[in-house]
Amino acid sequence: VDDTWGWDFVNNDKDPTDDHMHGTAVTSVMVAAQDGVGMVGICPWCRVVAVKVLDSQGSGSLDVVASGIVYAAQNGARVINLSLAGAIGSQTLENAVNFAWNQGAVVVAAAGNEGNSTTLYPAGYANAISVASTNSGDKHSCFSNYKAGYISVAAPGEAIYVVDINNSTTGYNYYSGTSLSTPHVS
């Protein structure tokens, strides 16, 4: 309704341009188009709605994240990738995940990079798929959170080649974390 790009809930405008690097790196794992030079995403023909919920430092509030989830669900998202995690949850955030689920969207969230059995949010909610990380040997990544009943699935998350807007030399880099596992599932 507002535009074809998405929405920036941090600055409350229609320009969700990534000013950190995390969103671009995550999105490249999903949809980077094959250009013969760099990399190709898991689903280069898929479409993405950019919804900015974290600031230039990679931080944000639970209410802003919840607003982004609701926006995506209301605007027809079939899959909502949440490569973010917080130590606490909120009723507002859980309600947003449940709203998206009830709208028919699959909510996919990063399990976290503490390397322990901590439950993080939104991955800890019943209507979110919690994604852990594996390495090139298809083994649990040492940094990836784990816990019976918390992890839904694991996917590659170590040394993942991504588009890096901060790398002015090549434009690409290798990153690790459940933030990179999550778009493999999404």
N, C-alpha and C positions, 0 to 999 in steps of 0.2 A: 504494500500500500504506500509506504513512504519512499521507497527507492528500490533499486535492484541490487544493492551491495550488502545491506544488513543494517546493523545499528551499533553505535558506541554508547554503552550504558555508563561508561566512566565519565565521558565528557558530554553526554546527553546530546549527541548529534548523529547525523547520518554518515559519518566518515569513520568506519571501524578499522582504519589503517593501523597495522601493528607497529608500535613504537618501542617494543621490547625485544622481540625475536621469537619468543616462545610460540605464539600463535601461528606464525608463518612456518616454523619448523614442523610443528604438529600437522598443519594442513598439508604441507608438502608430502608427508608420508601417505596421506590419504589420496591426494588428487594431482600431484605434480604431473604435468603433461610431458610426454617424451619429446625431448628436443635434440637428441643425438649427442648431447654434450655432458649433461649432468646426471640426472636421476629421473626415475619415473615412479609415480605413486602407485599404491595398491589398486586404485580405481580412477585412472586418469580421465575417464568419461563421466564421472559423477559430478554433480553440482554441489557447491557449498554456499551457505549463507554465513557471512562473517558476522559474528556477534561478539563484540569486545566487552569483557567483564572484568579484566585485570588492567592495572595501570602500567606505566612505563617501567616500574620496578618489579612487576609480576605479582603485585598484591591487589587485594580487593576485599569487599565486604560480602557476607553471605546474602544480604538482601539484593545486592547488585547481581550476583551470580544467579539468584532465584529469578530476578527480572529477565535476565538473558535466556534462561531456560523456558520461561513462559512465552517470551517473544518468539523463540524458535518454534515452539509447539504450535502457537497460534498462526504462524506463517508457513505451516505445512512441512516442517522438518520431519523426516521419517526416522532419522538417527541423530542423536545429539551427543557429540563428543565432548567430554569434560575432562581434559587433561590438566586437572587441578585437584587439590585436596586440602582439607583443613582438619585440624585436630578436634574441632567441635562442630556440631551441626546446629540446626535451628528448625523450628517448626515451619518457618517460611520456606526454607530450602527444601525440606522434605515434601511440603505441599506442592512446590514447583515440580519436583521430580515426579510425584504422583499425578499431577495435572498432565505433564507430558506423556506419561505412560497411558493415562486414560484417553488421551488424544490419539493414541496409536503410535507414538514415537518410542523407539528403543533408546534408553539412556545408558551410555557407556562411560564409566568413570575410572580414573587412575586410582590404584590401590595405595600408592604412596611409596616413598623411597627411604624409609627409616630402617629397613632391614630387620624389622621385628614384627610382633603380632598385634601392633596397634591398629585399631579400626579408625579409618579416616572417612570424611564426608565430602561429597555426596555418595562415594562408593559404598558406604555402609548401609544405605537405605535398601529396603526390600525390593523396590522397583528400579534399582540400578544394577547394571552388570559391572562388577568389580574386577579390574584387570591388573594382574601381576606381570612381572617381567621375566623373560627367559633370555639365555645367552645363545651364542652360535652353536653350542652343543645341545640345545634344547633342555638345559638345566636351569633351575631356579637362579635368578640373579641375586648375588649376595646383598644388594641394596634394597631389593623388592620386599615389601611387606607381605606377610603370610598369616594365615589363620584359618583353621577349619570353619566352614560356614560363612566366611567373609569373602574369600576369593572365588569368583565365578569361573574365570578362565585366565590363562596366561598366554602371552604372545611375545614376539621378539622385542627387546627393549635395550639391548646393549650395542653400542657402536653402530647406531643407525645413521645412515647417510641422509642428510636433510638439506633443504635450502636454508641458508643462514644470511639474513639481511645485514648482519654485523661483519661479515667476512667480505671485505672489499676486494680481496685478491681473487678468490675463486667463486664466491657466492654460495659455497657449500661447506659442510662440516660434518663431523660425527658427534652425535649426542647419545646419552644413555639416560634411561629413567622410565618409569611407568607412564609418563606423559607420551612416550614414543610407542609403548605397547598398546595404549588405548586406541590410537588411530588405526593400528593394524586390525583391531577387532571391529571398530566402527565401519 
